[in-house]
Amino acid sequence: MSIVKRNNVLFPTLMSEFLRPDWFGGVDNFKQNVPAANVKETESEYVLELAIPGRKKEDFNVEIDNDILTISSEVKSEENKEDDGYTRREFAFSSFKRVFSLPETISLDKINASYEDGILKFVMPKKEEALPKPKRLIEIA
């Protein structure tokens, strides 16, 4: 004997459509542009890369507070074009905010950041005590 689950097709579909969070055009249709991030750990450092093309390094705001790295950017642009009795105004606004919790093993005063070819890159060296110790031979007496 097998158990067969039956779904009433009309009722769940109707109810899920009616009870959706964006039934009135809310958050489900809103797509937020958050840059993709890559984190790589080596023996001596962490490397964080964010793909953010089309910006200048002056567009970024980077803060560290209580081992929390906050990266944000806000870009606004406005274009006015007047020609043959009509006016066209276009506005563009783009912003994001990413927050990363940094491990205690990072030397916060030695963090370096660079922006090149659309990649915002942070190199975060580890503290001396967090680095792996070399192997040591012990002689038996």
C-alpha positions in Angstrom: 0.0 0.0 0.0 1.4 3.4 -0.9 0.3 6.8 0.4 -0.7 9.2 -2.3 -0.8 12.9 -1.5 -3.5 14.8 -3.4 -3.5 18.5 -3.9 -6.5 20.5 -4.7 -5.1 22.5 -7.5 -7.5 25.5 -7.5 -7.5 26.3 -3.8 -3.7 26.3 -3.0 -3.0 28.3 -6.1 -5.7 30.9 -5.4 -4.7 31.2 -1.8 -1.0 31.4 -2.5 -1.6 34.2 -5.1 -3.9 36.0 -2.7 -1.5 35.7 0.3 1.7 36.5 -1.5 3.8 39.3 0.2 3.8 41.4 -3.0 0.2 41.0 -4.0 -0.1 44.7 -4.1 3.1 45.2 -6.0 5.5 45.0 -3.1 8.9 43.4 -2.3 8.9 40.2 -4.4 9.2 42.2 -7.6 11.9 44.4 -6.3 15.4 43.4 -7.4 18.2 44.8 -5.3 21.6 45.1 -7.0 24.2 43.9 -4.5 27.6 43.2 -5.9 28.9 39.7 -5.9 31.7 39.0 -3.5 34.6 36.5 -3.5 36.5 35.7 -0.3 39.8 33.8 -0.4 41.9 32.7 2.5 45.6 32.0 2.2 48.1 31.1 5.0 49.0 34.8 5.5 46.0 36.8 4.4 42.3 37.1 3.4 41.4 38.6 0.0 37.9 40.0 -0.5 36.9 41.0 -4.0 33.6 42.7 -5.1 32.5 43.0 -8.7 31.4 46.6 -9.1 31.9 47.8 -12.7 31.3 51.4 -13.9 32.3 53.2 -10.7 35.2 55.4 -9.6 37.1 54.9 -6.4 35.7 58.1 -5.1 32.2 56.6 -5.2 32.9 54.1 -2.4 32.6 54.6 1.3 34.5 52.0 3.4 34.4 51.9 7.2 35.7 49.5 9.8 34.0 49.6 13.3 34.2 46.8 15.9 35.5 44.2 13.4 32.7 45.0 11.0 33.7 46.1 7.5 31.0 48.2 5.7 31.3 48.9 2.0 28.7 51.3 0.5 28.2 53.4 -2.6 25.6 55.8 -3.9 25.7 57.2 -7.4 23.1 59.7 -8.8 23.0 61.1 -12.3 20.6 63.4 -14.1 20.4 64.1 -17.8 18.4 67.0 -19.3 17.8 67.3 -23.0 15.9 70.1 -24.7 15.2 69.9 -28.4 12.5 71.2 -30.7 10.1 72.2 -28.0 10.2 69.1 -25.8 12.2 68.4 -22.7 13.5 65.0 -21.7 14.8 64.5 -18.2 16.3 61.2 -17.1 17.3 60.3 -13.6 19.4 57.4 -12.5 20.1 56.3 -8.9 22.2 53.3 -7.8 23.3 52.3 -4.3 24.3 49.3 -2.3 25.6 48.4 1.1 27.5 45.2 2.0 28.6 44.4 5.5 31.2 41.8 6.5 32.1 40.5 9.9 35.9 40.3 10.1 37.7 37.6 12.2 39.8 38.6 15.1 42.9 37.2 13.4 43.0 40.1 10.9 45.5 43.0 11.5 43.0 45.9 11.0 45.7 48.6 10.6 47.3 46.8 7.6 44.3 46.4 5.4 44.8 47.6 1.8 42.1 48.4 -0.8 42.3 48.9 -4.5 39.8 49.4 -7.3 40.9 48.3 -10.8 38.9 47.1 -13.9 35.6 47.0 -12.0 36.9 44.9 -9.1 37.1 46.4 -5.6 39.8 44.4 -3.8 40.7 44.2 -0.1 43.9 42.5 1.1 43.6 41.8 4.8 46.8 40.3 6.4 46.6 38.0 9.4 48.2 38.9 12.7 51.5 37.3 13.5 50.1 35.0 16.1 47.5 33.7 13.6 50.1 32.7 11.1 50.9 28.9 10.9 54.1 28.0 12.8 56.8 26.1 10.9 57.5 22.5 11.7 60.1 21.8 14.3 62.1 18.7 14.9 62.5 17.5 18.4 65.5 15.4 19.3 65.1 12.5 21.6 67.7 12.4 24.3 
